[in-house]
Amino acid sequence: MGLLQILSQQPAAGKTTLAAALLVKLAQSTTPGAYYKPFSTGKEPGAEDPNLEFMQQALLAPNRWPAPPPTQPLPPDSGTSSNLTEAVGQSIRSATESLRRAATGIILDGPDLAADSGLSPSAAARSAETAGAKVIVLFRHSTGLTTAEITQTVEPFGSNLGGIVLTRVTKHRVDQANNGVLAELRSLGMPVTGLIPESRVLQSPTVRQMAETLGARWVQEPVNPSALDAPVEQFLIGGNIMDSGPEYYGRYDHQAVIVRSQRPDIQMACLLAGTRCLVLTGGGEPTEYIKTEALERDVPLMVVSSTTADTVEVLAPLASAAHPRNLAKITEFAKGLDRHLDVEGLLAILA
């Protein structure tokens, strides 16, 4: 049985997203898993945590894995008092006892390594040792992040440190991070697990969210209901183009095309190119052969009465309102995780 605790230097570094992706990997390998977020931070006592609800409904319950123990408020002054830190570790160890009997790999989510919202590094190290957890620490990448800052943060964990991960690395800085900070850490003998680039898919709206935002009418829903929860990374406007239809509309894997309902030629080109969904503007009905082709390819068709330009304007704010709590997004994210991250090493800790 492996106990892996995911900590981060600051909030919003991607702890829960990584935990969810690792649970997907465990499920794919038929390894019984469990998830536990020991402490709530920054929330009113008793407030519901949407991340916990997502984990339970999307990952734990469908795999018949145990429900996580209740989350508790972080004890005050736990970052400075050794007695309270010991109590924190014992609390985690006690809460995971029941999980140990039902799961092979247990993932602990957080807390942050910040005195105002979590545990200090030294306190977290003592707590992890008491709980018997191996620790990985996530650092949000920035141009100001230094090797010295990272080593100072992780030093208290000693042999319990399982890895260091840089997260939210922009696409054009992946090589820089690999050849810079991570290379320096490796030269110092630090356990570097890798990096996680920014993921467009995690911040993408779903087909269902698009329809709800637009107040669209379904012409026909897909045969597979999960197609409604598919992420949409790109919005393309269907129009007269110089390139061939399949070439132009086949550039992206996760796209929706917004096109006038009176243009079945463009709609067919989109369907042949693998579009995730079609938004037909102007309120008209698609032709029967478009309906048939969309049904065969399991592509949702929705109709709005607004113009194409107005439809695009309504959809624009969706990108900032999207969140990663979606199984299709997490599964897609997990597929590419091992390109820059030692996923096998993390799964070995959980074995």
C-alpha positions, 0 to 999 in steps of 0.5 A: 500500500502506498500513501502519496501526499501532494503538496504545493508551495502556493494555492492553485498549483494543480494539486487536485487536478494531478490527484484526479489524473493519477486516480484515472491512471490507477483505474486504467491499471485496475489498481484500487485507489483512494483519495483524501483531502485532509483539511479544508482551507479558505472556506467557511466551516461546513461549506461544500467543496466542489472538488470533493464532490467531483472526486466522489461522483466521477472517480471514486463511486464509479470504481467502487472505491471508498469514499474519502473521510470527512475534511476538517478545518486546519487547526490554528497555529498548526504551522508553528506548534510541534505538538499540533503538527504531530496531531495533524499527522496522527489525524491523517494516519487515523483517517487513512486506516480504513482506506488502507484496508480497501485501496492499494494507492491512497492520494492525499491532497494538500495542504499548501505550504504557506503559513497563512493558508496551510502548513509551513514546510517544516510542519508539513514534513513532520506531519507527513512523517507521522502519517507515513506519507511520501511527498511530492511538492508542486511549484507554479512556474514563473521566471522568478522561481529559483533553484534556491527557493525550491531547495529551501522549501523541500529541504525539511522533507528529507528522505520522505521527498518523493519528487519536485514538480513544476506546474502551469508551465507555458508551452513556450517555456517548457524547454527553458524550464527543463534545461534551467531550473529542473536541470540545476535541481537534478545536478544537485541530486534532487528528486525531480519528477518533471513538469506539467505544461498549461493545459488548454483542455482543462480550461475549456467549456464543454458542449453542454455548457455551450448549449446552456450558455446559448440557450440553444435548441437541440436538433438531435443529441448524440447517441453517446451522452458523454459527447455532451461533456466533451471539452471544446478547445477551439471555436471556428466560424464556418465560412468561405475559405480558400483551403479544402474543408477537411484540411481547414476544419481538421486542424484541431482535435477538440473544436466546435464550428459555428455556422449558418444553418443554411450552409449544409456544404460547410456543415458537411465539411466540418463533420468529415473533419471530426468536429465535436459539435455544430452550432447552427445559427439563424434558427433554421433546420439542417437538412436531413442528410446533415442530420443523418451524417451527424447521427452516424458520427455522434456529433451533437447539433444545436440551433440558435436564433442569433446571428453567427457574430452574436453567437460568438460574442455570447460564447466569448466569456465561457473560457474564463468561467470553465473549470477542470471538474469534468471526467472527459477533461481529466482523462484527456489531460491524463493521456499526455501527462507522461510526456514531461512527468515521471508518471510511472514513478508516482504510480510506483509510490502508490503501488 
